[in-house]
Amino acid sequence: MKTRSLIFCMMAVLFHPTGISHAEVPKVINGMIDLRNEKISDKYIINLNGTWEFYWMKKLYPNDFRQATAGPDIYGKVPSYWTEYSLGKKRTTGSGYATYRARIILPKGLKRRFGFHLPVFDSSYDLWLDGQLAESNGIPGKTSEETQPGYKPDLKVFVNQSDTIEIIINVSNFHHRRGGFWLPVTFGSFSAVQKNIANKWAGDWATSGVLFGFSLFFFIFFVMYPKDRIMAFFSIALLGMAVRPLFTSSFLIYDFIDVGWNWTVRLEYFSLYLIMFGWSWFVDHLYPSRIVRFITYFVSFILGIACLLTPLTPVRIFSYAILIYYPLMIFYVGYPVVRSFIGMFQGKKIEIAYFLAFTMLIFGAVHDIYVSLGKSNTSIGYILSFVVVVFIFIHAILLLYKWVRSFFEKERLQIQLEFLNRNLEEIITNRTKEIKNRNEEIEKQNSMIALQNKQLSETIQLKNRIFSVISHDLRSPVVNILYMLNLLKEKEYKEKYDTFANASIQYAQMVINLIENMLVWGRGQEERIKYSPSTQDLSSVVLTNMSIYKESSDRKEISVNFTQKGNSFAYFDKDLVDIVIRNLISNAIKYTNRGGRISILLKDNTTEDGTIMLKICDNGVGIPATRQKYIFTSTEMDSTPGTENEKGTGLGLKLCNELVAINAGTLSLESKEGEGSCFIITLPKDSDSHK
């Protein structure tokens, strides 16, 4: 529950542009900020955010406002770029010049030493305070030739002479893709503003130093362990973040050398490319993915092109690369957030720390994007570098955690190694014996598997042949039945009704017999044949099947005689034995010539061996001696046509043998080719005999 609450809180911060709430503070409204009710002390400081008077393509001076002049074109939001302003039917463009104006109303009679901290403007400005030129950064002009860009934030001290301070800023931009200023103008007591600048300056230096130190640390770690390339990429990203404060925010580079506006911007973009290159490969190695790897290669290619174009093209051209950079940065911070979120719910505790760290990073990235686009409503400037420092500490802790785990794992392995060394001979003997036993077991299993594979292969071949035969034998009688039924619809065939009906009955009996054999055989293959024996009258089963096949025997003019000697009750499953007898009678009719005879003898062998014997004999074609040896056990489907070309599947006798065996009986054959065959079934007399 605590983890879920923490996640919801972090998500709330993530999707809030500023993430920080502030008490109500005075703002510039329509070019005026009223501070008369403010308690202005030595610690007073405020950002002059709000709506300033904005005059597009007009370079106005203090004297112009002392004369009758038209009102402003609009009241523009500050801080923001003027490219976001709309002037009626037209919009401002990135290139051009403009005048910003605002007035500060102070408490009556207040006179003190104030400080103005102006951020950098795109791309030059003049600052006028109460009619006097107080500060310039570059040279603002009305054309590209007249304008000289400049980046150097400055602190201006000013002592007011009245209760109102007029601020006029002439801004020109012909060298950057956007114009205006995206960071707030800070106003307050000189000491407070000066302290605020000093704190930011010291914070930037501290951040840069910490980032550079950790970059070196992770690089040394990579040198010691070259296989751990994730450390190299993280070091590259940190190096880019370490040099970035030199060319943004406090512009620390100017503490050493004035590199000029053009190269300040170029070096800032180079630091962004370095950050993106290192960070993208760091994420790719931290959470590997084929898609992310492809995207990372593509990003590296784009960054390579950007590095070539940046020193060769004007700022207003290559600065558009930032529009691609920001979505990539969000992706490469958002992707590990998602992956760590998933890992966290998979029970990986280390992913909780990563999730919080990456969520914090994406918050810092979103905040900095808002700042760079001039859309931030807070007094806080760029914070990503500070957030990264916190992230580095978390990452270092996680790295230390992994080292500790590795150390304990190494110690555990060392103990195991010492134990193995002390007991090596005994362990080898036991392992050798164990391996020998396993090899013997494997050999047994291999033999069993080979046998099972052989049986499986034979079964598959048999099934394939069965279905091949059935597809023909089942289709043929059904087609004949349909054919004769259709003929009966014709008037000229009405007189042959009995003939067609008898033939249809015969074909239907063939189909039923075939289907029943297949169903029982199929259940037998799956070992699901239901066996429910009881004491039954075997003669009743024989007589029933004789009546079923009476029409077939009469058609071939075959006489069927049944003789019973003694008791006819036995212990068997009626359904299974019924199938056996039906198959044997059907085969006897099938292989007996027209005008032949079939003799069925049911004999009680109780005095001999406690069984009941059923003998079904015919004077048909008989079975060759070579075939008698495997007629009950062959896996091949070998069906011989009947005396009048009757067909079968070759499945019947094998099935009969299996069903008789299930009933604890025996099935044997006596046959001589050309003289006929006798099939002898023995079944147990009662359940005791069955056991």
Order of alpha helices (4+ residues) and beta strands (2+ residues): alpha-beta-beta-beta-alpha-beta-beta-beta-beta-beta-beta-beta-beta-beta-beta-beta-beta-alpha-alpha-alpha-alpha-alpha-alpha-alpha-alpha-alpha-alpha-alpha-beta-alpha-alpha-beta-beta-alpha-beta-beta-alpha-alpha-beta-beta-alpha
